[in-house]
Each structure stands twice: as C-alpha cells, then as structure tokens.
Amino acid sequence: MTDRFELLVLGGGPAGLSAARGYRSAGGEGEVAIVTDEHRMPYRRPPLTKELLRGESTEAELPIEPEQWLTDAGVALVSGRAVRLDAGARAVSLTGGRELSYGRCVLSTGAEPTRLPIAGSDDPGVRVIRSLDHVRELLSRLDGASSAVAVIGSGFIGCEIASSLRSRGHRVSLISDEPAPNARRLGDEAAEIIGGWLLGDGVELHLAAEVERIERSNGTLAVHAGELRVSAEVVVMAAGVAPRSELASCAGIELDGGAIPVSAAMRTERDGVLAAGDVCKAMNRAVGRQLRVEHWGDALAQGEVAGRTAAGEEAAWDAVPGFWSTIGARTLKYAAWGDGYSDSRLERSGEGFTVWYGSEGALVGVLAFEADDDYERGSELIKEGARWNG
C-alpha cells in the first residue's frame, strides 16, 4: 500500500521543517510528512561546530521544535532515506521498499561534506562535521585534552572547529591553502584579523599549504603539504560541501553546478516539485539573479517560501543572504549576495570593525564585528541596491 501526502518534504533539516511550517501557516490543510534519514527531530546545526563542540550546550537544546509540534501541526515524521523520485507519477521510493505519493514535493536534502581527493582522506581517523552523529564520532576519538587535531580548511567552519577544539584543551593545527583564514571570501584585511584571533586562541596556523596526502603510522596520522608535516591523532576535514541533488537528477531535473535551479518561489522545472536550502540555486527577487548559498537562515527562509508556494500562496525569496559565525568568543556577522566583489573597505571602531564590499558600483556585502548598527544598516542598503562609495 502506498501512503499519500499532499505535501511530502524530503529532508529533515531547517529548510524541510520550515517548508512544513510555511505550508501550515499559509493555510495548507492536506496531509504533510517530513522524510529524514537521521531518525530524530530536525535540529539546529550551527551549534555543532560552536557551543556543542565546546561543551557549552547539550544535545537536548538542538531541536528546532519539540516533538509535540508534530502533533500540533499535523505533520508526520518518516524515518528513512528517499532513493528514487518519479516526478511524473509523483511517487517516492524509500530505503526498505516503502512507497510514498504526493501532491507537492519539496526537496530539502541539503548538502554533504566533501573530502579532498587525496590519498588517506578515507582513513577512519579523518572526520567531517555536518551532523550530530559526526560530532559524537569525533568526540569519541579524542582522548581527553591530550589528543592532537589537525583541521584542514580555513573557511568559517574550519575556523570555528579549530577554535572550539582548542577551547577543550586539544593541540590544534589548522592547515589551509589560503594565505590567511577566509581570505578568498572576506579579503586580506579581515582574514588577517581572523588569523590573529586563532593564534591568540592557541591554534597553530599553517597557511598557503596545499595538502597532498594523509598517512597513518603507528596509530598517528600525518598530514603532508609540501615540506610541511603535521602529526595528529585525528584530522577534521572542512573542505566545503556538495549539494545532495541525486533525487533531482533521478527526476530528470537539469542541475546547475550540482545544485537544483529554482525560481524565487522555489519551483523547479518539474511540475509539483520544489526545492529549498543548500541543495538549490535560487532566484533572488531583490537582486534579480540566481544565488547559491549555504546558510542556516537562508535555508529557513527558502523553506518557508517553498511551503507557502505549495499551499497556493504567492511567495518569493528576496532576503539578502547572510549568517553569523562564532570563532571562540567572537561573533562575526556577514550579509552579502555572495557571488563576488571587486572592492572592499575596512573601518575600525574601538575593538570592532566593519568591512564594506562593492562590485560594479554597487554595495554587495558587509562584514561586522561588534558593529551591529553597520550590519543592520548594511543589510538594508545591499537590498536597496545602494551605490558603492569606496
């Protein structure tokens, strides 16, 4: 027997939960189910590399909604992994052979961490962090504060992980091919500041070093990058993520750089199929072009749009993408279209600072530390299409 749902959400992350909430908020009355392969309530992922990894919060604080919300909202939580999507028949196959049918389907399958294509990247001691189970596995491999950890990658996730593990007392080395942490995204001046924070936290930095291989010897891993050799009990790879878009391909949807192209209303090219969150490349109505973002807040916003669209409401994604990153005790706030800049300007104010980003005469981004007014004003100016006056 095939179970039927008016709205079937594939993926139990923030976009998936938000899609179900948006559908109900817009008056959607049909049967709703969220399919998740993590066998738990959708939960907040930002703490995984911050408060939870530092030991400052507990797993009980992670769920976005309590379990009672499912009953109150009339939403079923289905444990399993979707392995096939037939958009023509509006049917989904799960592991174990269960079949589901739908009126509308939201693909919110998210993204998965990538591993560098190098020898040793599949060693059991090389870990990634994307889920609660990943954090549990990592912590189980750390032998008290005596364990040495090598973190590969200096994006926001790599920096957060390095600082968090250092706060637990571990000896932490961060290895990156960038000249300074987050230099490619944020520019040299901001990257230099972040590098100083990490050094102040006691993180060893090995920069402009391209990792070539990872070798195991006598229970210890060695990360090789040119002449550099860093030894550690555990290696954490923070080398980016890739969209989990296999179901879209199965449904005949043409991908764009591995992501699912969607309209500002989160519609795909297939009737009845929407997508939201890290798996998609969405049209942003405010800027008038498609953007690929991997931010928690934007997954929530896109999910709500998808749910409202599925319920028949006119809705569109028009927010400026952005997120907060906490490195140690310091919180950076960032908002930007995210598809590049040509100019930047750093302004300091006491202990805080702001970096403004411009491209083709327009303000396209803002990064703020202890400068909340600049962050809020900058987000508004970016959305308004303010001119760059750098």
N, C-alpha and C positions, 0 to 999 in steps of 0.2 A: 504493500500500500504506500502511495506517495503522499506525504504531508504537503499541504499547500499554505503559503503565506502571501498576503497581499504585499508586504514589504519584507524582503529577505536581505539581510545585511551580512556580507561575507567579510569577517574580520572583527575582532573584539578589542581594537584599540580605541583611541579617543575619537577618531572620525566615525567609527562604527557606532559607538554609543551615542555620539552627537546626532548621527543620522536618525536613530530611533527616537531620540528626544525631539528632534526637529519635526519629524513626521507627526508625532502626537501633538506637539504644540500648534501645528498648522491644521489640526482637526482631522488627521488621518485616523480612520476607525477600523481598518482591516487588521487581520492577524499579522503580528510582527515577530520576527525571530532574528537573533544575532548568532551567527556561527563563529565559534572561536576554537582554536586548537590549543589554547593554554589552559583550558579547564578551570577557569576562575573568572570572577567579575572583572570587567575592563578596569584598568588601573592607570595611575599616573606614572609615566616613565621618567620625567625629569629627575625625580629623587634618586633614581637608580645609580647615577654617577655622582650624586651630591650627598644629600642628607643620609640616605640609606647606606651608601658605601662608607660614609664617615662614621656610621654607627649612631647618628643623631636622631634617627627616626626608625620606626618599625614597619614591618610588612602590613600590619593592621591599618596603617594610615594611608596605604596606597590606593584602595578602590576609589573610583570617581563617584560612584553611587553605592549605597548599601544594597544588600541583596533584596531587601523589602521593596526597593524601587521597581524591580522586575514585576512584582505582583501588582503594585500600584499603577504602573504604566501599561500593564497587559503586554509585556514583552517576554518571549521565551528565549532562554539562553541554551543553545545547542552546542554540545561539546563534539568537536570533530574538525576535520580539515577538508575543505572543498577541493576536489581533484579534477572536476570537469564542469564546464559551464556551456550549456546548449542554449544560446540566445534565441534561436528560432523557436524551440519548444518551450522556452522559459523554464528550464529544468537544471538542477544542480545535483551532482553526484558527490557524496562524501566518502571518506575512507570507511571501510567496513560494508560498503554497498548501499547505504541508505540514500534514498532519492527524495529531493525536495522540489517543489514547483513554486512559482512566484508570479505576482502581477508586476512588481517592480523589484529590481535588484540593485544594491549598492555595493560596489567593490571597494572595500576599505582594508585591503590586505597588507598595507604598509610597505615596509622595506626591510631588508635583512643586511647585516653587516657583511662587508666584503673583506676578503683576505688577499694580501699581496700575492701575486703569482710567483712565489719564490720557494726554493727548497726549504722544508721544515715548517712551513706555515700550517700544516695539518697535524703537527705534533700535539698530543693531548695537553701539554703544558702551555700551548698558545691559545689564549682565550679571547672572546669578544664580549661586549656588553650591549644588549638590546632588550633583554627580558629579565624578569625576576629570577628565573631559573639560571640565567647566565651569572647573575650576582651571587647566587647561592653556590654555584660551582666554583667561581673564582675564590670566594672566601674560604671554601673548604680546602683549597690548595695552598692557602697561605698559612705557614707555620708560625703563628704569633707574629710579633714585630720583627723577628729575625729574618724573615723572608725578603729577598731582593726581587724587585719587579722592574721589568723594562716595558715601557709604554711606547708603542710605535704610532706616530701621528701627532701633529700639533694643532689640529682643529679644536673647536670648543670642547668636544667630547674627550679628546686626548688630554687636554689641559685640565679638565675637571677631574678625570680619573687620576691623573698624576698627583694633583694636589690633595685629593681625598685620601688616596692610599698613603701619601706621606704623613697626613694627619693621624693615621693609625699607627705610625711609627716605623713603617717599612722603608727600606732604602729604595728610592725610586729614581730611575733614569728615564728621561724622555728623549726619544730619537726621532728626528724628522729631516726630510729633505728640504724643508723651508729654511731660509736664513734666520728667521725668528718666528715664534709661535703665532699662527694665524696671519702671517704676513700677506699671503695671497688674497685673503678675504678683506682684511682690515687696513693694510698698508704698513709701511715700515715704522712709523712713529707709534701707533697703537701696539704693534707687535713687540716693539722694544719694551714698552711698559709692562705688557703681559709677561714677557720673558723675565723681567726684574721681579715680578710677583712670584713666579715659580722658583727662581733662585732664592728669594727670601724665605720661601716655604721649605727650602732644603732639597728641592728637586735638582738632580744633575741634568744639565742640558747638553745634548749632542746634536748640533744643528748643521744644516747643509750636508747631511749624511744620508745617502740613499742606501737603504737596507738591501743586501744582496742575498742573504741566506740565514737560516737559523739552524744551529747544530746542537745535538744533545750529547753530553759526555758525562758519565758517572752521576747521573741524576740532575745535572745542571745544564741549562740552556745557554748558548752563546749566540748573540745577535751580531752578525758581521755586516759592516758598512764601510767598504774601502779598507783603510788601515785600522779603523775602529773595531774593537771587540768588547761587547758589554755582556757580562755574565749575570744570570738571574735564575731564580727558581721558577718564576712564572713570567710569561710575556703576554701583555694585553695589546691586541691589535685594534687601533682606532683609525682605520684607513678608509672610512666612508661607508656608504650603504648603497644598495641597488634595489630598485622597486620590485616587489613581488607581483609581477604582472603576467604570470603564466596563464591564469584563468582568462584574462583578456585576450591573449593570443589564441587560446583554445576557442574563444567565442568569435574569432575572426576579426578582432579589432586591431587595426594597424597602430603600432606603437611609435612613439617619438622619443628616441634616445632611451628606450627601455621603459618609458613611462606611458600612461594612458592619457591621450589628449581628451580634454573635456571642455565644454562651454563654461561660461560664467555661472550657469545654472547647474553645473556638474553633470551634464548629459554627455554620454559617449556617442559614437556614431551608430551604435546598435539600439534599436527601439527597446525601451524598458530597462536599459542598463545604464546606471550612473556610476561615478567613481569619485572618491574624495580622499584627501590625505596624502601621505608620502608616495603612494603608488601612482599619482596622477600628475599631469602637467596641465594646469588650469588657466583658462582665460580670466584675467582680472579686469573687471569692467571699468575700474577707475583709471588704469594706465593703458588699457586697450591692447594688451598683448598677453600671450601665454607665459606663465611663470612656473618654474619647477622649484618648489620649496619643501623643506623637510623640518618644519617647526611644529611644535606641540599646539600652540594657539591657533595656527592656521589649519591644522587637521580638525580641531574642534569647529572652527568657523566654516570650513568647507563641508564637513559632515552635516552641520545644521542646514546649510543651503541644499544639500542633496536630499535630506529628509523632507524639507518643505516643498522642494520641487516634486518629489514623489507623491506628496499629498495633494498636488494640484495647485499649489500656491506659486506666485511669481516671486522668485528669489534669485539673487546673484551674489557672487563673491566679489567684493570691492575693497577689502581691507588692505592696508599696507602690511606685507609680511614682516614678522619680527619675533624676537624671543629674548629671554633673559638667560644669562649664563653666570653661574656662581663658581668662581675659582677660589677655593679656600673660603675666606670670609668676605670676598669682594664680589659684588654683583654688577655685571655689565648689562646694559640694556641696548638693544640693537633693533633698528627698523630700517628696511631698505627694500627696493624692488628686487634686489639680489641678483641681477643679471649684468653686473659690471659697473664700473665708474672710471673716470679718467682723471679726476682731480680730487684732492682732499685738503682739509684744513684742520689743524689741531688747535683747540682753545683750552687753556688751563684756568681753573678757578679753585684756589685753595688746594685741597687734596684731590679734588675731582678734575675731570676733563671731559671735553666733547670733541668728537671728530665729525666734521660735515663732509659729505661726499657729493660730487657733482658729475654730470655727464651731458654733453651736448647742450650746455646752457641751462640745464635743469637740476634742481636738488633731487638726489635719488637715494640718499641714505643718511642715517645719523647713528652714532655710537656714543653712549653716555655712561660715565661713571660718577656717581654722586652728583648728578646734574639732571634730576628728574624733570625740571621745567623744560630744559632743552630737549629731552627725549619726547615729552608730550607735544611740545610745540613743533618739533621736527617732524613727528609723525603726521601732524595735520598739514604742514607745509608740503611734505612729499606728496600726500594725496591730492592736494590742491594744484600740484604741478608748478610750485614756486620756482622762480628763476634762481640759478646758481650765481652767487656773487663772490665767489672765491677770489 
